[in-house]
């Protein structure tokens, strides 16, 4: 079961859908397109015990604290809060993004010495430095523009300065299913290469 809502006033949509994972996710992705690219989603109600065991208790409070810190501390403070670091800064000479199955799929390359390369399917999935894979979702890989404002993968543009932040998954509060290799199959098909993290479930899951 998935409930969704979002969009600007003139593109607002909301609804609920129940079916298999792929079918419900497909409906929500289509709704996101109708909402001009963004909806909030609540997925599969479960009992409290199940959520406590397999979910990410404390994640919302962690996110709220981060939201309070970001305006004053910027990307560097964000990296510190997340237990990560700014691993690359450069200008984007090569950027490709296309809509595939109602998702933004593509790659962004920086002109820094490491030839930083980011592959994404809406979220950043992999980070490569000097041709070596250095981070893989659910590690947090995110970008900021030259002014230090958050920059979504779909909003990157050729010629833009970008800062890349990476925080290891082990430092984040994540739902245990994020580590199941089978959930990555459809995304790997869109990117054209495997990257599933394997069953490395963190201690808190």
DOKOLKE-446385 format. One record per residue (C-alpha): residue number from 1; residue in three letters; z, y negated, x. Coordinates in steps of 0.02 Angstrom, whole numbers, padded with zeros to 5 digits, always signed. Layout:
NUM:ALA:Z:Y:X
...
***
This chain:
1:UNK:+00000:+00000:+00000
2:UNK:-00046:-00172:+00062
3:UNK:-00015:-00342:-00015
4:UNK:-00109:-00494:+00050
5:UNK:-00118:-00682:+00022
6:UNK:-00191:-00828:+00115
7:UNK:-00330:-00953:+00141
8:UNK:-00351:-01139:+00121
9:UNK:-00332:-01214:-00054
10:UNK:-00516:-01191:-00093
11:UNK:-00525:-01014:-00020
12:UNK:-00354:-00945:-00071
13:UNK:-00348:-00760:-00116
14:UNK:-00206:-00639:-00152
15:UNK:-00191:-00461:-00212
16:UNK:-00125:-00286:-00182
17:UNK:-00214:-00122:-00146
18:UNK:-00159:+00059:-00133
19:UNK:-00262:+00199:-00051
20:UNK:-00284:+00275:+00121
21:UNK:-00256:+00171:+00278
22:UNK:-00439:+00141:+00315
23:UNK:-00484:+00099:+00134
24:UNK:-00342:-00024:+00109
25:UNK:-00371:-00104:+00279
26:UNK:-00555:-00128:+00237
27:UNK:-00511:-00216:+00074
28:UNK:-00389:-00331:+00164
29:UNK:-00518:-00372:+00299
30:UNK:-00644:-00420:+00165
31:UNK:-00512:-00527:+00081
32:UNK:-00481:-00612:+00249
33:UNK:-00665:-00659:+00259
34:UNK:-00657:-00733:+00083
35:UNK:-00500:-00829:+00135
36:UNK:-00596:-00913:+00277
37:UNK:-00530:-00795:+00410
38:UNK:-00344:-00774:+00381
39:UNK:-00223:-00686:+00262
40:UNK:-00043:-00633:+00281
41:UNK:-00016:-00448:+00248
42:UNK:+00134:-00343:+00195
43:UNK:+00105:-00158:+00222
44:UNK:+00179:+00000:+00148
45:UNK:+00354:-00024:+00078
46:UNK:+00476:+00101:+00152
47:UNK:+00660:+00142:+00140
48:UNK:+00781:+00043:+00248
49:UNK:+00824:+00195:+00355
50:UNK:+00641:+00224:+00396
51:UNK:+00614:+00041:+00439
52:UNK:+00768:+00039:+00551
53:UNK:+00715:+00197:+00645
54:UNK:+00530:+00162:+00666
55:UNK:+00514:-00025:+00638
56:UNK:+00559:-00174:+00744
57:UNK:+00731:-00238:+00691
58:UNK:+00760:-00415:+00753
59:UNK:+00575:-00454:+00775
60:UNK:+00572:-00593:+00645
61:UNK:+00722:-00681:+00721
62:UNK:+00642:-00664:+00893
63:UNK:+00482:-00743:+00827
64:UNK:+00578:-00885:+00743
65:UNK:+00668:-00924:+00906
66:UNK:+00502:-00925:+00997
67:UNK:+00433:-01045:+00866
68:UNK:+00577:-01165:+00897
69:UNK:+00555:-01158:+01086
70:UNK:+00367:-01177:+01098
71:UNK:+00349:-01363:+01049
72:UNK:+00463:-01417:+01191
73:UNK:+00435:-01278:+01319
74:UNK:+00248:-01247:+01300
75:UNK:+00156:-01096:+01371
76:UNK:+00270:-01075:+01522
77:UNK:+00425:-01074:+01413
78:UNK:+00338:-00954:+01296
79:UNK:+00300:-00836:+01440
80:UNK:+00481:-00844:+01497
81:UNK:+00546:-00809:+01322
82:UNK:+00431:-00658:+01306
83:UNK:+00469:-00589:+01478
84:UNK:+00289:-00618:+01531
85:UNK:+00187:-00736:+01639
86:UNK:+00032:-00845:+01643
87:UNK:-00084:-00731:+01740
88:UNK:-00246:-00831:+01740
89:UNK:-00318:-01004:+01715
90:UNK:-00502:-01046:+01713
91:UNK:-00652:-01112:+01620
92:UNK:-00754:-00999:+01505
93:UNK:-00936:-00977:+01564
94:UNK:-00968:-00822:+01456
95:UNK:-00906:-00793:+01279
96:UNK:-00975:-00675:+01147
97:UNK:-00904:-00648:+00973
98:UNK:-00982:-00561:+00824
99:UNK:-00924:-00506:+00653
100:UNK:-00915:-00317:+00645
101:UNK:-00837:-00231:+00495
102:UNK:-00759:-00398:+00447
103:UNK:-00674:-00414:+00617
104:UNK:-00709:-00532:+00763
105:UNK:-00760:-00422:+00909
106:UNK:-00813:-00484:+01080
107:UNK:-00772:-00534:+01257
108:UNK:-00720:-00692:+01350
109:UNK:-00742:-00712:+01538
110:UNK:-00661:-00845:+01648
111:UNK:-00732:-00922:+01806
112:UNK:-00573:-00895:+01908
113:UNK:-00569:-00797:+02070
114:UNK:-00513:-00639:+01979
115:UNK:-00658:-00645:+01856
116:UNK:-00533:-00628:+01714
117:UNK:-00609:-00533:+01569
118:UNK:-00534:-00520:+01395
119:UNK:-00599:-00398:+01263
120:UNK:-00543:-00427:+01086
121:UNK:-00554:-00362:+00908
122:UNK:-00474:-00511:+00821
123:UNK:-00325:-00489:+00940
124:UNK:-00347:-00470:+01127
125:UNK:-00353:-00284:+01167
126:UNK:-00379:-00278:+01356
127:UNK:-00363:-00390:+01508
128:UNK:-00455:-00358:+01671
129:UNK:-00422:-00447:+01836
130:UNK:-00533:-00412:+01987
131:UNK:-00617:-00275:+01886
132:UNK:-00455:-00182:+01856
133:UNK:-00371:-00163:+01687
134:UNK:-00204:-00254:+01698
135:UNK:-00145:-00257:+01517
136:UNK:-00184:-00160:+01359
137:UNK:-00131:-00189:+01179
138:UNK:+00009:-00179:+01121
139:UNK:+00049:-00279:+01278
140:UNK:+00039:-00458:+01217
141:UNK:-00116:-00544:+01283
142:UNK:-00142:-00720:+01218
143:UNK:-00229:-00881:+01265
144:UNK:-00191:-01067:+01265
145:UNK:-00314:-01211:+01280
146:UNK:-00311:-01343:+01417
147:UNK:-00182:-01445:+01321
148:UNK:-00066:-01295:+01303
149:UNK:-00100:-01263:+01119
150:UNK:-00118:-01083:+01057
151:UNK:-00300:-01030:+01056
152:UNK:-00358:-00884:+00948
153:UNK:-00492:-00768:+01015
154:UNK:-00615:-00825:+00880
155:UNK:-00592:-01008:+00931
156:UNK:-00631:-00991:+01117
157:UNK:-00787:-01087:+01169
158:UNK:-00899:-01090:+01323
159:UNK:-00845:-01229:+01441
160:UNK:-00665:-01230:+01380
161:UNK:-00516:-01217:+01496
162:UNK:-00405:-01069:+01453
163:UNK:-00234:-01009:+01509
164:UNK:-00198:-00823:+01487
165:UNK:-00022:-00761:+01450
166:UNK:+00028:-00579:+01464
167:UNK:+00194:-00503:+01409
168:UNK:+00222:-00315:+01430
169:UNK:+00247:-00215:+01271
170:UNK:+00411:-00147:+01338
171:UNK:+00485:-00323:+01324
172:UNK:+00432:-00344:+01142
173:UNK:+00503:-00281:+00978
174:UNK:+00365:-00171:+00906
175:UNK:+00338:-00044:+00767
176:UNK:+00332:+00130:+00845
177:UNK:+00160:+00169:+00769
178:UNK:+00086:+00040:+00888
179:UNK:+00096:+00176:+01020
180:UNK:+00001:+00312:+00924
181:UNK:-00168:+00339:+01010
182:UNK:-00254:+00390:+00847
183:UNK:-00236:+00218:+00768
184:UNK:-00346:+00144:+00904
185:UNK:-00501:+00249:+00866
186:UNK:-00591:+00123:+00753
187:UNK:-00556:-00021:+00873
188:UNK:-00616:+00080:+01023
189:UNK:-00778:+00114:+00929
190:UNK:-00803:-00072:+00901
191:UNK:-00776:-00113:+01086
192:UNK:-00871:+00038:+01150
193:UNK:-00739:+00104:+01270
194:UNK:-00569:+00191:+01261
195:UNK:-00408:+00098:+01293
196:UNK:-00274:+00178:+01182
197:UNK:-00105:+00159:+01268
198:UNK:-00047:+00337:+01235
199:UNK:+00119:+00390:+01163
200:UNK:+00230:+00277:+01269
201:UNK:+00360:+00236:+01137
202:UNK:+00491:+00109:+01194
203:UNK:+00676:+00149:+01195
204:UNK:+00716:+00041:+01044
205:UNK:+00587:+00124:+00928
***
